[in-house]
Amino acid sequence: MLSPSYSGHERSPSPPEARRIVVAHRLPLRAEPNPDAPHGFDFSLDPDALPFQLSRGLPQPVIFVGVLPPAAADSIPESDEISTDLLTRFSCHPVFLDTKLHADFYDGFCMWPVLHYSVHPYNKDLYHVFLTANMQFANHILDVLNTDQDLVFIHDYHLWALPTLLRRKSPHARIGFLLHSPFPTPEIFHTMPVRKDLLGSLLNADIVGFQSFDCACYFLSCCARVLGISYRTKQGYIGIDYNGRRVLVNILSVGIDIDQLHAVLPCTRYVSRQDVVYSAWARSLDQDLLRASKDNSSMVILKLGLAMSFRVAALGPNFQKLSPEHINLAYHQTGNRLILLDYDGTVIPQKLINKAPSQEVIRTLNELCSDPKNTVFLVSGRGKDELAQWFAPCKNLGISAEHGYFTRWSKDSPWESCKLVIDSNWKKIAVPIMELYTETTVGSSIEGKETSLVWHYEKADRDLGPCQAKELQSDLQSLLANEAVYVNRGQKIVEVNPEGLDKGVAVEHLVSAMGDRGNFSDFILCVGDDRSDEDMFEATTTGMKNRALAETVAIFPCTIGYKPSLAKYYLDEQADVLKMLRGLTQL
Ligand SMILES: O=P(O)(O)OC[C@H]1O[C@H](O[C@H]2O[C@H](CO)[C@@H](O)[C@H](O)[C@H]2O)[C@H](O)[C@@H](O)[C@@H]1O
């Protein structure tokens, strides 16, 4: 059970102007020795420095954080005077590192080799030096970080640990991390003993940018293999749902500054124009970070883990236990109700050996369906035939099977299939790899549904099953990267589903079909327990494109357990679901 330790409501009434804080190893400054100058150097802005170039499209004010140019860094001691001077004149906030610490940090625990496929033995002491230096950067950023409104852009692998170190102190900070080096294959990344902490740090950012699609894919594979987390693509964005926060993964190739190239080359006839220039790059990154951090920063934050394993879980600001009084009142005040129920883990316990519904479940659902004011649907990932057989005694129950691909409004109505054109060619890639894992994992099996493929490991060895599942998930994600499918981890399953088919789309379809019949719901209860149900919660709260609902509608998206979720409500355990449903039908 998680316990809240930070509230997301503590916001100033009129937030000050958001600033952009650009953090890189070195400040974009030039330093010319001059014994007569106040600190022994004449400083000027270095327009060629990458952090400066990459901030050119950002809205002002921009503040740079980093160490001084080499000669100045070695001879100017830390003082308020120099910090204030550089901040005032150049918007640069210097980080002062002890010379030895600086050298050990920069050349010691250097991620450059591993990022370029050269594996070096891990040195624990140098890792601590790396963390100490990153911590000093974090402290300097916190000196200038005004509010949760400020956007922090962290450049490159020297500062890899910064997202975790910053988030520990400032849980709502808006953080973008940009890797300008390649990200290696999972096999190479796996050689780093601190791989979990390093991945976790990137996931503590709101947006992680890579130079190429390949690098992003390797990162996503590592997330699956090391942490067991999947990604989804939606509206052109790749998102990872991590402990209730959404982390965007971007491909942000830095282009060539064509104007600068024209200026230095006599003839640029043969140079084709790169896709992005720096200013456009920065503008697009800024927009993406604003978008990515918008939802995350309004969440109630729960702090989890210590030191570099620190991470935050996020709960919606209004996440609350669903009280019987609250839902009963809304239920009895409304006359056109839509009740959407997931099956496994919601209507029946996850751990049952026999997954068929009990008599009590059938009775409760029949009781709900007997009220003409109710439209009751099971929304499940299971196949239609199994559900139809189990729920044969429920004449008026609607069933949405295979994540909404098949819909049946009652026992006597025909199955309708959704209009999505499904290309199943990806199965030719996915089946052999699933078969390989089935051969090497005793007790595992493959389930082929009309639209999707599922690898089950419920009956496999308790420890081996989850490890194999992570590996399989990662392999499937890599191999199917160019197919219109997504890979999900569910309860003891790894499932591949076609893009555009999820329980959120299923719910939208039901609501709009009811609207077409002039049936506008004024009450929606939607209960589920796992990842696939989050799409339903999202659709009922924010995502409904076709809001064919009554003008005033009481919406109750409800998950099971106190955990990060897009649902607004939770019930403590599965057994509470039937109790709550029975309570609704009792006057
Ligand atoms: O959407 P749901 O109603 O939660 O259904 C999700 C999956 O249910 C089934 O898998 C579950 O039951 C299996 C035994 O029947 C068990 O081995 C597995 O661990 C459970 O997750 C179904 O087989 C899947 O296709 C559904 O996606």
The ligand as a MOL file (V3000), in Angstrom:
LIG
                    3D

  0  0  0     0  0            999 V3000
M  V30 BEGIN CTAB
M  V30 COUNTS 27 28 0 0 0
M  V30 BEGIN ATOM
M  V30 1 O -10.0270 -8.0950 -19.8270 0
M  V30 2 P -10.0920 -9.1940 -18.8310 0
M  V30 3 O -11.4890 -9.6550 -18.5760 0
M  V30 4 O -9.3710 -8.8110 -17.5470 0
M  V30 5 O -9.3570 -10.4590 -19.4980 0
M  V30 6 C -7.9720 -10.4580 -19.7060 0
M  V30 7 C -7.4480 -11.8140 -20.1510 0
M  V30 8 O -8.2070 -12.8540 -19.5600 0
M  V30 9 C -7.7430 -14.1810 -19.8100 0
M  V30 10 O -6.5420 -14.3920 -19.1350 0
M  V30 11 C -6.7050 -14.5490 -17.7300 0
M  V30 12 O -7.2120 -15.8740 -17.4760 0
M  V30 13 C -6.3170 -16.9290 -17.8310 0
M  V30 14 C -7.0030 -18.2540 -17.5330 0
M  V30 15 O -8.2160 -18.3370 -18.1690 0
M  V30 16 C -5.0200 -16.8020 -17.0360 0
M  V30 17 O -4.0980 -17.8030 -17.4370 0
M  V30 18 C -4.3880 -15.4150 -17.2320 0
M  V30 19 O -3.2960 -15.2990 -16.3430 0
M  V30 20 C -5.3990 -14.3300 -16.9730 0
M  V30 21 O -4.8430 -13.0570 -17.3260 0
M  V30 22 C -7.6520 -14.4440 -21.2960 0
M  V30 23 O -7.0990 -15.7130 -21.5290 0
M  V30 24 C -6.8590 -13.3330 -22.0040 0
M  V30 25 O -6.9540 -13.5420 -23.4000 0
M  V30 26 C -7.4730 -11.9860 -21.6560 0
M  V30 27 O -6.7850 -10.9420 -22.2950 0
M  V30 END ATOM
M  V30 BEGIN BOND
M  V30 1 2 1 2
M  V30 2 1 2 3
M  V30 3 1 2 4
M  V30 4 1 2 5
M  V30 5 1 5 6
M  V30 6 1 6 7
M  V30 7 1 7 8
M  V30 8 1 7 26
M  V30 9 1 8 9
M  V30 10 1 9 10
M  V30 11 1 9 22
M  V30 12 1 10 11
M  V30 13 1 11 12
M  V30 14 1 11 20
M  V30 15 1 12 13
M  V30 16 1 13 14
M  V30 17 1 13 16
M  V30 18 1 14 15
M  V30 19 1 16 17
M  V30 20 1 16 18
M  V30 21 1 18 19
M  V30 22 1 18 20
M  V30 23 1 20 21
M  V30 24 1 22 23
M  V30 25 1 22 24
M  V30 26 1 24 25
M  V30 27 1 24 26
M  V30 28 1 26 27
M  V30 END BOND
M  V30 END CTAB
M  END
